Amino acid sequence: MLATTPSPSATDAPTILVVDDEEVVRNVLRLLIEQAGYKVVCAANGADALARLREMPRPAAILVDLFMPEMNGWRFANEVQALAGLERVPLIVVTGAGSHWGIPVPEDRFIRKPLDTGKLIKLLGELVGTSSSAP
């Protein structure tokens, strides 16, 4: 179980968009991030995520896998960077890939699977401004 600072009410909690084609991974990330006090919206690929971004308020951060069908993480990242109002939303790459692969995010926002949950929650806290920590 995660130790977290008191979380804001559900309506005030920052929203994190999780984009991964593996349902198990999406569910694990959703539970982990919700336990840290954030709201979560999930998408199964980049195309699904872009559709959700058009319907939802601006997320505080986006977690994205690289290797997905329909629209992979590279193309999704480029599309997000081109959308007005979303170019400054922090992207965090969560992938099993062994290298940075040229995706346009800083190296410290590239988290490899198997996931270091403490690192992820700490990074979200730093980027979004909500302080949480793993045991």
C-alpha positions in Angstrom: 0.0 0.0 0.0 1.2 3.5 -0.8 1.8 6.1 1.9 0.5 9.4 0.5 0.0 12.9 1.7 -3.7 13.7 2.3 -5.2 13.6 -1.2 -7.5 16.4 -2.5 -11.1 15.7 -3.0 -11.9 13.7 -6.1 -13.1 16.7 -8.0 -9.9 18.7 -7.2 -7.4 15.9 -7.8 -5.2 16.3 -10.9 -6.1 14.0 -13.8 -3.4 11.7 -15.3 -4.0 10.1 -18.7 -2.6 6.6 -19.0 -2.1 5.2 -22.5 -1.1 1.6 -22.8 -2.4 -1.2 -25.0 -2.1 -3.9 -22.3 -5.2 -3.9 -20.2 -3.4 -5.4 -17.2 -0.8 -2.6 -17.3 -3.4 0.1 -17.6 -5.3 -1.3 -14.6 -2.2 -1.6 -12.4 -1.1 1.9 -13.3 -4.7 3.2 -12.7 -4.8 1.6 -9.2 -1.3 2.8 -8.3 -1.9 6.4 -9.4 -5.4 6.6 -7.8 -3.9 5.4 -4.5 -1.5 8.3 -4.7 -4.5 10.7 -4.9 -4.9 11.4 -8.6 -7.8 10.8 -11.0 -7.0 8.6 -13.9 -8.4 8.3 -17.5 -7.2 5.3 -19.5 -6.8 4.8 -23.2 -5.7 1.6 -25.1 -3.6 3.3 -27.8 -2.7 6.8 -29.1 -5.8 7.2 -31.3 -8.0 6.4 -28.4 -6.1 8.8 -26.2 -6.4 11.6 -28.7 -10.1 11.1 -28.8 -10.3 11.2 -25.0 -8.1 14.4 -24.9 -10.7 16.1 -27.1 -13.5 15.2 -24.6 -11.8 15.7 -21.2 -10.3 18.7 -19.4 -6.5 19.1 -19.9 -4.7 16.4 -18.0 -1.9 17.2 -15.5 0.4 14.6 -17.1 0.3 11.8 -19.6 1.9 8.3 -19.2 2.4 6.6 -22.6 3.7 3.3 -23.7 5.7 3.2 -27.0 4.7 0.0 -28.7 0.9 0.0 -29.3 -1.3 -0.8 -32.3 -3.2 1.8 -34.3 -1.1 4.8 -33.0 2.2 4.1 -31.3 3.7 6.3 -28.5 6.0 8.2 -30.9 3.2 9.3 -33.1 1.0 10.1 -30.2 3.7 12.2 -28.5 4.2 14.2 -31.7 0.4 14.7 -32.1 0.1 15.9 -28.5 3.0 18.3 -28.9 1.1 19.8 -31.9 -2.2 20.4 -30.1 -2.9 23.8 -28.7 -3.0 23.8 -25.0 -1.4 20.4 -24.6 2.2 21.1 -25.7 3.2 21.8 -22.1 1.5 18.7 -20.6 4.3 16.6 -19.2 4.7 13.2 -21.0 6.1 10.3 -19.1 7.1 7.2 -21.2 6.5 3.9 -19.4 7.8 1.1 -21.6 9.7 -2.2 -21.7 12.0 -0.7 -24.4 15.6 -0.7 -23.5 16.5 2.7 -24.8 15.2 6.2 -25.1 14.3 5.6 -28.8 14.3 9.3 -29.7 11.0 10.2 -28.2 10.7 13.9 -27.4 10.8 13.7 -23.5 13.7 14.2 -21.1 15.5 11.1 -20.0 14.2 11.4 -16.4 10.7 11.0 -17.8 11.5 7.6 -19.4 10.5 4.9 -16.9 11.2 1.3 -17.9 9.1 -1.8 -17.1 9.2 -3.6 -14.8 8.0 -0.4 -13.1 9.7 1.3 -10.2 6.5 2.5 -8.6 8.2 4.8 -6.1 10.0 6.6 -8.9 6.8 7.0 -10.9 4.8 8.4 -8.0 7.7 10.7 -7.0 8.0 11.9 -10.6 4.3 12.6 -10.9 4.5 14.6 -7.6 7.3 16.7 -9.0 5.7 17.3 -12.3 2.1 17.9 -11.2 2.9 19.6 -7.9 1.3 17.0 -5.7 3.6 15.4 -3.2 3.3 11.6 -2.8 5.8 8.9 -1.9 6.0 5.1 -2.0 7.1 3.1 1.0 
